Amino acid sequence: MHVLAMQIELRFPAAQSLKAKRALLRPIVDGGGHRFNVALAEVDHQDTWQRSSVGVSIVSASATKADELMDEVERFVWSHPDLEVLSAERQWMEMET
């Protein structure tokens, strides 16, 4: 079993309120989760207008498949024009079965 996690730091330059930020973030978290069948959640900066940190996790029998799917998720996030990606860090957890 292979578990791949990624934390993506985002900036929303146009957001002038928490409500505006959440409106921009919702298509990423909800849309990405449904589209790629992965777990996505805002994990930090919940009370900051223009910043967010999103966590993504994938569990797979194949490390290659997990890495390819995470690439797709990352491209999906980068494709949103209303945000800036500040960083994206991946971390593996491998478990023997």
N, CA, C and O atoms as CSV, one atom per row, in Angstrom:
chain,resi,resn,atom,element,x,y,z
A,1,MET,N,N,0.849,-1.173,0.000
A,1,MET,CA,C,0.000,0.000,0.000
A,1,MET,C,C,0.893,1.233,0.000
A,1,MET,O,O,1.886,1.292,0.726
A,2,HIS,N,N,0.536,2.208,-0.812
A,2,HIS,CA,C,1.281,3.458,-0.904
A,2,HIS,C,C,0.337,4.619,-0.603
A,2,HIS,O,O,-0.775,4.685,-1.127
A,3,VAL,N,N,0.793,5.520,0.237
A,3,VAL,CA,C,0.019,6.703,0.587
A,3,VAL,C,C,0.851,7.920,0.217
A,3,VAL,O,O,1.993,8.061,0.654
A,4,LEU,N,N,0.269,8.794,-0.590
A,4,LEU,CA,C,0.939,10.017,-1.007
A,4,LEU,C,C,0.112,11.201,-0.524
A,4,LEU,O,O,-1.091,11.276,-0.770
A,5,ALA,N,N,0.768,12.114,0.161
A,5,ALA,CA,C,0.096,13.325,0.653
A,5,ALA,C,C,0.795,14.540,0.070
A,5,ALA,O,O,2.005,14.525,-0.160
A,6,MET,N,N,0.030,15.584,-0.164
A,6,MET,CA,C,0.590,16.835,-0.674
A,6,MET,C,C,-0.070,18.000,0.063
A,6,MET,O,O,-1.274,17.992,0.317
A,7,GLN,N,N,0.733,18.985,0.393
A,7,GLN,CA,C,0.217,20.223,0.970
A,7,GLN,C,C,0.526,21.341,-0.014
A,7,GLN,O,O,1.674,21.538,-0.413
A,8,ILE,N,N,-0.521,22.071,-0.400
A,8,ILE,CA,C,-0.389,23.150,-1.377
A,8,ILE,C,C,-0.717,24.470,-0.684
A,8,ILE,O,O,-1.802,24.638,-0.127
A,9,GLU,N,N,0.223,25.393,-0.726
A,9,GLU,CA,C,0.017,26.734,-0.170
A,9,GLU,C,C,-0.508,27.631,-1.286
A,9,GLU,O,O,0.102,27.732,-2.351
A,10,LEU,N,N,-1.644,28.282,-1.036
A,10,LEU,CA,C,-2.308,29.104,-2.042
A,10,LEU,C,C,-2.452,30.546,-1.578
A,10,LEU,O,O,-2.503,30.832,-0.382
A,11,ARG,N,N,-2.516,31.438,-2.547
A,11,ARG,CA,C,-2.800,32.853,-2.288
A,11,ARG,C,C,-3.903,33.282,-3.242
A,11,ARG,O,O,-3.874,32.967,-4.432
A,12,PHE,N,N,-4.880,34.009,-2.699
A,12,PHE,CA,C,-6.011,34.527,-3.473
A,12,PHE,C,C,-5.935,36.052,-3.471
A,12,PHE,O,O,-6.515,36.684,-2.588
A,13,PRO,N,N,-5.240,36.662,-4.429
A,13,PRO,CA,C,-5.017,38.112,-4.396
A,13,PRO,C,C,-6.288,38.953,-4.439
A,13,PRO,O,O,-6.315,40.048,-3.879
A,14,ALA,N,N,-7.332,38.468,-5.086
A,14,ALA,CA,C,-8.555,39.260,-5.241
A,14,ALA,C,C,-9.520,39.125,-4.067
A,14,ALA,O,O,-10.480,39.890,-3.979
A,15,ALA,N,N,-9.294,38.185,-3.175
A,15,ALA,CA,C,-10.224,37.950,-2.067
A,15,ALA,C,C,-10.149,39.097,-1.061
A,15,ALA,O,O,-9.070,39.431,-0.571
A,16,GLN,N,N,-11.287,39.691,-0.760
A,16,GLN,CA,C,-11.361,40.798,0.194
A,16,GLN,C,C,-12.151,40.430,1.442
A,16,GLN,O,O,-12.452,41.288,2.272
A,17,SER,N,N,-12.488,39.139,1.571
A,17,SER,CA,C,-13.204,38.653,2.749
A,17,SER,C,C,-13.047,37.133,2.810
A,17,SER,O,O,-12.638,36.496,1.839
A,18,LEU,N,N,-13.379,36.573,3.963
A,18,LEU,CA,C,-13.354,35.120,4.078
A,18,LEU,C,C,-14.385,34.476,3.153
A,18,LEU,O,O,-14.146,33.412,2.583
A,19,LYS,N,N,-15.523,35.129,3.014
A,19,LYS,CA,C,-16.568,34.609,2.142
A,19,LYS,C,C,-16.077,34.547,0.692
A,19,LYS,O,O,-16.342,33.573,-0.012
A,20,ALA,N,N,-15.368,35.577,0.251
A,20,ALA,CA,C,-14.825,35.599,-1.113
A,20,ALA,C,C,-13.766,34.513,-1.293
A,20,ALA,O,O,-13.734,33.831,-2.317
A,21,LYS,N,N,-12.905,34.361,-0.294
A,21,LYS,CA,C,-11.877,33.314,-0.376
A,21,LYS,C,C,-12.519,31.934,-0.453
A,21,LYS,O,O,-12.118,31.110,-1.275
A,22,ARG,N,N,-13.493,31.681,0.378
A,22,ARG,CA,C,-14.145,30.371,0.382
A,22,ARG,C,C,-14.871,30.092,-0.933
A,22,ARG,O,O,-14.941,28.946,-1.375
A,23,ALA,N,N,-15.407,31.137,-1.553
A,23,ALA,CA,C,-16.059,30.963,-2.855
A,23,ALA,C,C,-15.044,30.564,-3.930
A,23,ALA,O,O,-15.370,29.807,-4.845
A,24,LEU,N,N,-13.820,31.073,-3.818
A,24,LEU,CA,C,-12.769,30.702,-4.764
A,24,LEU,C,C,-12.172,29.332,-4.444
A,24,LEU,O,O,-11.736,28.617,-5.346
A,25,LEU,N,N,-12.153,28.971,-3.181
A,25,LEU,CA,C,-11.554,27.714,-2.746
A,25,LEU,C,C,-12.484,26.516,-2.953
A,25,LEU,O,O,-12.015,25.409,-3.220
A,26,ARG,N,N,-13.774,26.726,-2.835
A,26,ARG,CA,C,-14.751,25.624,-2.919
A,26,ARG,C,C,-14.620,24.807,-4.209
A,26,ARG,O,O,-14.645,23.579,-4.124
A,27,PRO,N,N,-14.484,25.408,-5.399
A,27,PRO,CA,C,-14.360,24.590,-6.614
A,27,PRO,C,C,-13.110,23.712,-6.617
A,27,PRO,O,O,-13.089,22.660,-7.258
A,28,ILE,N,N,-12.086,24.135,-5.914
A,28,ILE,CA,C,-10.861,23.342,-5.849
A,28,ILE,C,C,-11.061,22.149,-4.926
A,28,ILE,O,O,-10.795,21.010,-5.309
A,29,VAL,N,N,-11.528,22.412,-3.712
A,29,VAL,CA,C,-11.673,21.345,-2.716
A,29,VAL,C,C,-12.782,20.373,-3.110
A,29,VAL,O,O,-12.560,19.163,-3.154
A,30,ASP,N,N,-13.964,20.891,-3.395
A,30,ASP,CA,C,-15.086,20.012,-3.748
A,30,ASP,C,C,-14.915,19.416,-5.145
A,30,ASP,O,O,-15.087,18.213,-5.342
A,31,GLY,N,N,-14.576,20.264,-6.106
A,31,GLY,CA,C,-14.426,19.802,-7.490
A,31,GLY,C,C,-13.294,18.809,-7.665
A,31,GLY,O,O,-13.449,17.791,-8.340
A,32,GLY,N,N,-12.160,19.106,-7.059
A,32,GLY,CA,C,-11.021,18.200,-7.166
A,32,GLY,C,C,-11.278,16.864,-6.498
A,32,GLY,O,O,-10.888,15.819,-7.018
A,33,GLY,N,N,-11.928,16.895,-5.355
A,33,GLY,CA,C,-12.241,15.653,-4.655
A,33,GLY,C,C,-13.141,14.746,-5.474
A,33,GLY,O,O,-12.904,13.540,-5.559
A,34,HIS,N,N,-14.176,15.323,-6.081
A,34,HIS,CA,C,-15.113,14.534,-6.883
A,34,HIS,C,C,-14.495,14.106,-8.208
A,34,HIS,O,O,-14.674,12.969,-8.644
A,35,ARG,N,N,-13.777,15.011,-8.840
A,35,ARG,CA,C,-13.207,14.734,-10.159
A,35,ARG,C,C,-12.148,13.635,-10.119
A,35,ARG,O,O,-12.103,12.781,-11.004
A,36,PHE,N,N,-11.291,13.656,-9.086
A,36,PHE,CA,C,-10.171,12.718,-9.027
A,36,PHE,C,C,-10.353,11.618,-7.986
A,36,PHE,O,O,-9.509,10.729,-7.876
A,37,ASN,N,N,-11.432,11.664,-7.230
A,37,ASN,CA,C,-11.705,10.683,-6.179
A,37,ASN,C,C,-10.551,10.607,-5.171
A,37,ASN,O,O,-10.057,9.528,-4.844
A,38,VAL,N,N,-10.143,11.775,-4.694
A,38,VAL,CA,C,-9.097,11.896,-3.671
A,38,VAL,C,C,-9.649,12.726,-2.518
A,38,VAL,O,O,-10.696,13.361,-2.642
A,39,ALA,N,N,-8.941,12.713,-1.407
A,39,ALA,CA,C,-9.356,13.519,-0.257
A,39,ALA,C,C,-8.662,14.875,-0.331
A,39,ALA,O,O,-7.437,14.939,-0.428
A,40,LEU,N,N,-9.431,15.957,-0.287
A,40,LEU,CA,C,-8.914,17.324,-0.259
A,40,LEU,C,C,-9.590,18.065,0.882
A,40,LEU,O,O,-10.781,17.889,1.138
A,41,ALA,N,N,-8.810,18.900,1.564
A,41,ALA,CA,C,-9.376,19.705,2.647
A,41,ALA,C,C,-8.484,20.912,2.882
A,41,ALA,O,O,-7.271,20.857,2.683
A,42,GLU,N,N,-9.116,22.015,3.315
A,42,GLU,CA,C,-8.332,23.167,3.756
A,42,GLU,C,C,-7.763,22.813,5.135
A,42,GLU,O,O,-8.513,22.480,6.052
A,43,VAL,N,N,-6.446,22.887,5.275
A,43,VAL,CA,C,-5.807,22.432,6.511
A,43,VAL,C,C,-5.131,23.540,7.313
A,43,VAL,O,O,-4.681,23.301,8.434
A,44,ASP,N,N,-5.053,24.738,6.759
A,44,ASP,CA,C,-4.439,25.852,7.493
A,44,ASP,C,C,-4.897,27.169,6.882
A,44,ASP,O,O,-5.387,27.203,5.753
A,45,HIS,N,N,-4.737,28.246,7.631
A,45,HIS,CA,C,-5.089,29.610,7.212
A,45,HIS,C,C,-6.598,29.781,7.002
A,45,HIS,O,O,-7.015,30.570,6.154
A,46,GLN,N,N,-7.412,29.053,7.762
A,46,GLN,CA,C,-8.862,29.141,7.582
A,46,GLN,C,C,-9.406,30.539,7.861
A,46,GLN,O,O,-10.433,30.917,7.297
A,47,ASP,N,N,-8.748,31.308,8.709
A,47,ASP,CA,C,-9.252,32.633,9.065
A,47,ASP,C,C,-8.480,33.764,8.394
A,47,ASP,O,O,-8.554,34.912,8.833
A,48,THR,N,N,-7.750,33.450,7.347
A,48,THR,CA,C,-6.986,34.457,6.613
A,48,THR,C,C,-7.633,34.675,5.250
A,48,THR,O,O,-7.934,33.713,4.543
A,49,TRP,N,N,-7.845,35.926,4.882
A,49,TRP,CA,C,-8.575,36.247,3.655
A,49,TRP,C,C,-7.908,35.749,2.386
A,49,TRP,O,O,-8.573,35.173,1.525
A,50,GLN,N,N,-6.625,35.957,2.256
A,50,GLN,CA,C,-5.969,35.700,0.975
A,50,GLN,C,C,-5.050,34.484,0.966
A,50,GLN,O,O,-4.349,34.260,-0.020
A,51,ARG,N,N,-5.034,33.702,2.026
A,51,ARG,CA,C,-4.148,32.530,2.087
A,51,ARG,C,C,-4.956,31.282,2.400
A,51,ARG,O,O,-6.000,31.333,3.050
A,52,SER,N,N,-4.441,30.164,1.919
A,52,SER,CA,C,-5.028,28.875,2.249
A,52,SER,C,C,-3.966,27.804,2.089
A,52,SER,O,O,-3.036,27.941,1.294
A,53,SER,N,N,-4.116,26.764,2.837
A,53,SER,CA,C,-3.277,25.583,2.696
A,53,SER,C,C,-4.216,24.403,2.515
A,53,SER,O,O,-5.087,24.152,3.348
A,54,VAL,N,N,-4.027,23.684,1.420
A,54,VAL,CA,C,-4.903,22.571,1.080
A,54,VAL,C,C,-4.113,21.275,1.175
A,54,VAL,O,O,-3.005,21.174,0.648
A,55,GLY,N,N,-4.687,20.286,1.848
A,55,GLY,CA,C,-4.090,18.962,1.934
A,55,GLY,C,C,-4.780,18.014,0.983
A,55,GLY,O,O,-6.003,18.037,0.842
A,56,VAL,N,N,-3.985,17.173,0.326
A,56,VAL,CA,C,-4.494,16.178,-0.615
A,56,VAL,C,C,-3.896,14.834,-0.225
A,56,VAL,O,O,-2.707,14.755,0.081
A,57,SER,N,N,-4.706,13.774,-0.232
A,57,SER,CA,C,-4.149,12.448,0.045
A,57,SER,C,C,-4.691,11.417,-0.939
A,57,SER,O,O,-5.841,11.468,-1.376
A,58,ILE,N,N,-3.801,10.475,-1.265
A,58,ILE,CA,C,-4.127,9.400,-2.201
A,58,ILE,C,C,-3.607,8.091,-1.617
A,58,ILE,O,O,-2.475,8.026,-1.136
A,59,VAL,N,N,-4.427,7.064,-1.659
A,59,VAL,CA,C,-4.019,5.718,-1.262
A,59,VAL,C,C,-4.131,4.844,-2.503
A,59,VAL,O,O,-5.159,4.833,-3.180
A,60,SER,N,N,-3.045,4.104,-2.795
A,60,SER,CA,C,-3.021,3.301,-4.007
A,60,SER,C,C,-2.181,2.046,-3.802
A,60,SER,O,O,-1.305,2.011,-2.938
A,61,ALA,N,N,-2.449,1.033,-4.591
A,61,ALA,CA,C,-1.631,-0.170,-4.577
A,61,ALA,C,C,-0.335,0.043,-5.342
A,61,ALA,O,O,0.626,-0.706,-5.166
A,62,SER,N,N,-0.307,1.077,-6.201
A,62,SER,CA,C,0.856,1.351,-7.043
A,62,SER,C,C,1.383,2.751,-6.775
A,62,SER,O,O,0.621,3.717,-6.811
A,63,ALA,N,N,2.666,2.871,-6.511
A,63,ALA,CA,C,3.283,4.180,-6.304
A,63,ALA,C,C,3.223,5.011,-7.582
A,63,ALA,O,O,3.031,6.226,-7.529
A,64,THR,N,N,3.384,4.364,-8.715
A,64,THR,CA,C,3.341,5.069,-9.999
A,64,THR,C,C,1.971,5.688,-10.238
A,64,THR,O,O,1.871,6.846,-10.645
A,65,LYS,N,N,0.924,4.922,-9.987
A,65,LYS,CA,C,-0.446,5.438,-10.178
A,65,LYS,C,C,-0.732,6.598,-9.238
A,65,LYS,O,O,-1.337,7.591,-9.642
A,66,ALA,N,N,-0.301,6.480,-7.987
A,66,ALA,CA,C,-0.517,7.556,-7.017
A,66,ALA,C,C,0.196,8.822,-7.465
A,66,ALA,O,O,-0.365,9.914,-7.375
A,67,ASP,N,N,1.423,8.689,-7.945
A,67,ASP,CA,C,2.194,9.841,-8.391
A,67,ASP,C,C,1.555,10.492,-9.618
A,67,ASP,O,O,1.492,11.719,-9.703
A,68,GLU,N,N,1.085,9.687,-10.564
A,68,GLU,CA,C,0.422,10.216,-11.759
A,68,GLU,C,C,-0.863,10.954,-11.400
A,68,GLU,O,O,-1.143,12.022,-11.944
A,69,LEU,N,N,-1.640,10.384,-10.487
A,69,LEU,CA,C,-2.887,11.027,-10.066
A,69,LEU,C,C,-2.592,12.334,-9.343
A,69,LEU,O,O,-3.296,13.324,-9.547
A,70,MET,N,N,-1.561,12.353,-8.500
A,70,MET,CA,C,-1.206,13.589,-7.794
A,70,MET,C,C,-0.750,14.663,-8.778
A,70,MET,O,O,-1.024,15.845,-8.570
A,71,ASP,N,N,-0.056,14.267,-9.850
A,71,ASP,CA,C,0.318,15.220,-10.898
A,71,ASP,C,C,-0.929,15.858,-11.499
A,71,ASP,O,O,-0.962,17.067,-11.728
A,72,GLU,N,N,-1.952,15.048,-11.756
A,72,GLU,CA,C,-3.202,15.560,-12.325
A,72,GLU,C,C,-3.881,16.536,-11.361
A,72,GLU,O,O,-4.366,17.589,-11.776
A,73,VAL,N,N,-3.913,16.185,-10.088
A,73,VAL,CA,C,-4.522,17.067,-9.086
A,73,VAL,C,C,-3.761,18.388,-9.029
A,73,VAL,O,O,-4.374,19.454,-8.973
A,74,GLU,N,N,-2.444,18.323,-9.045
A,74,GLU,CA,C,-1.649,19.544,-8.985
A,74,GLU,C,C,-1.888,20.423,-10.218
A,74,GLU,O,O,-2.010,21.642,-10.092
A,75,ARG,N,N,-1.955,19.816,-11.406
A,75,ARG,CA,C,-2.257,20.592,-12.621
A,75,ARG,C,C,-3.643,21.237,-12.525
A,75,ARG,O,O,-3.835,22.372,-12.962
A,76,PHE,N,N,-4.604,20.510,-11.953
A,76,PHE,CA,C,-5.959,21.031,-11.761
A,76,PHE,C,C,-5.932,22.290,-10.887
A,76,PHE,O,O,-6.588,23.282,-11.206
A,77,VAL,N,N,-5.185,22.249,-9.801
A,77,VAL,CA,C,-5.084,23.420,-8.915
A,77,VAL,C,C,-4.412,24.576,-9.648
A,77,VAL,O,O,-4.893,25.708,-9.595
A,78,TRP,N,N,-3.305,24.299,-10.331
A,78,TRP,CA,C,-2.593,25.354,-11.063
A,78,TRP,C,C,-3.457,25.979,-12.151
A,78,TRP,O,O,-3.226,27.132,-12.518
A,79,SER,N,N,-4.446,25.259,-12.681
A,79,SER,CA,C,-5.260,25.760,-13.792
A,79,SER,C,C,-6.256,26.838,-13.377
A,79,SER,O,O,-6.839,27.487,-14.245
A,80,HIS,N,N,-6.466,27.047,-12.097
A,80,HIS,CA,C,-7.420,28.063,-11.639
A,80,HIS,C,C,-6.775,29.451,-11.714
A,80,HIS,O,O,-5.755,29.693,-11.068
A,81,PRO,N,N,-7.353,30.351,-12.487
A,81,PRO,CA,C,-6.723,31.656,-12.713
A,81,PRO,C,C,-6.814,32.628,-11.537
A,81,PRO,O,O,-6.076,33.613,-11.506
A,82,ASP,N,N,-7.699,32.377,-10.571
A,82,ASP,CA,C,-7.916,33.326,-9.482
A,82,ASP,C,C,-7.023,33.090,-8.274
A,82,ASP,O,O,-7.257,33.651,-7.204
A,83,LEU,N,N,-5.994,32.256,-8.445
A,83,LEU,CA,C,-5.124,31.967,-7.310
A,83,LEU,C,C,-3.672,31.892,-7.762
A,83,LEU,O,O,-3.369,31.751,-8.946
A,84,GLU,N,N,-2.786,31.992,-6.776
A,84,GLU,CA,C,-1.361,31.785,-6.992
A,84,GLU,C,C,-0.948,30.591,-6.138
A,84,GLU,O,O,-1.301,30.515,-4.961
A,85,VAL,N,N,-0.211,29.670,-6.719
A,85,VAL,CA,C,0.331,28.548,-5.962
A,85,VAL,C,C,1.687,28.991,-5.423
A,85,VAL,O,O,2.605,29.281,-6.190
A,86,LEU,N,N,1.803,29.039,-4.104
A,86,LEU,CA,C,3.049,29.468,-3.469
A,86,LEU,C,C,4.019,28.306,-3.305
A,86,LEU,O,O,5.228,28.481,-3.456
A,87,SER,N,N,3.500,27.128,-2.999
A,87,SER,CA,C,4.343,25.942,-2.877
A,87,SER,C,C,3.476,24.694,-2.905
A,87,SER,O,O,2.276,24.741,-2.636
A,88,ALA,N,N,4.108,23.587,-3.234
A,88,ALA,CA,C,3.449,22.286,-3.213
A,88,ALA,C,C,4.494,21.260,-2.784
A,88,ALA,O,O,5.502,21.059,-3.461
A,89,GLU,N,N,4.236,20.617,-1.651
A,89,GLU,CA,C,5.170,19.631,-1.114
A,89,GLU,C,C,4.487,18.279,-0.993
A,89,GLU,O,O,3.363,18.176,-0.500
A,90,ARG,N,N,5.187,17.237,-1.452
A,90,ARG,CA,C,4.667,15.871,-1.387
A,90,ARG,C,C,5.437,15.064,-0.355
A,90,ARG,O,O,6.618,15.300,-0.099
A,91,GLN,N,N,4.723,14.097,0.233
A,91,GLN,CA,C,5.362,13.198,1.191
A,91,GLN,C,C,4.762,11.805,1.027
A,91,GLN,O,O,3.544,11.647,0.949
A,92,TRP,N,N,5.629,10.800,0.976
A,92,TRP,CA,C,5.221,9.401,0.831
A,92,TRP,C,C,5.178,8.688,2.166
A,92,TRP,O,O,5.968,8.975,3.066
A,93,MET,N,N,4.238,7.748,2.287
A,93,MET,CA,C,4.233,6.794,3.393
A,93,MET,C,C,4.019,5.430,2.750
A,93,MET,O,O,2.986,5.186,2.126
A,94,GLU,N,N,4.982,4.557,2.900
A,94,GLU,CA,C,4.854,3.222,2.335
A,94,GLU,C,C,4.690,2.226,3.461
A,94,GLU,O,O,5.407,2.279,4.460
A,95,MET,N,N,3.746,1.319,3.298
A,95,MET,CA,C,3.452,0.329,4.328
A,95,MET,C,C,3.547,-1.055,3.706
A,95,MET,O,O,3.080,-1.285,2.591
A,96,GLU,N,N,4.146,-1.951,4.428
A,96,GLU,CA,C,4.210,-3.347,3.984
A,96,GLU,C,C,2.907,-4.027,4.369
A,96,GLU,O,O,2.381,-3.819,5.462
A,97,THR,N,N,2.393,-4.844,3.451
A,97,THR,CA,C,1.160,-5.584,3.749
A,97,THR,C,C,1.419,-7.067,3.784
A,97,THR,O,O,0.499,-7.849,4.020
